[in-house]
Amino acid sequence: MALFIQQLINGVTLGSIYGLIAIGYTMVYGIIGMINFAHGDIYMIGAFNALLAFLVLGVLGVTWVPLSLLLVLVLAVVITAVYGWTVERVAYRPLRGSTRLAPLISAIGMSILLENYVQLLQGARNKPMTNMLSGGFRLMSRD
């Protein structure tokens, strides 16, 4: 039963992330009428921004978890919004009046560019992060 509850929590968490990405794709397609292949890469940049913000706050000595989560959320959202705005200005806005194929090719090119940019900037290795909270919660016990 404990394994089921843990897998249920994992599934809801992962499903929420997939849903958030799907809502973003749907909103972008509904507003500008094109599929943005770089949307997932902007999401990836947001995750890396959050990781870097956690590391910088740890170095600065901010260890109170609610404050660090709030600061990381604000920093990651602002920096990722700047990335998204820049991609829209550079790759998509100049192609607004063109044929349907040109923005699609531009979106694929931005996706490849952002993936390689992050791989060069961050490296191609795993980036583990230590637990911020010690201990855990016992959901089920055999007493």
Secondary structure, DSSP 4 states (H G I P E B T S, - for coil): -HHHHHHHHHHHHHHHHHHHHHHHHHHHHHHHSS--TTHHHHHHHHHHHHHHHHHHHHHHT---HHHHHHHHHHHHHHHHHHHHHHHIIIIIGGGTTS-SHHHHHHHHHHHHHHHHHHHHHH-SS------SS-S--------
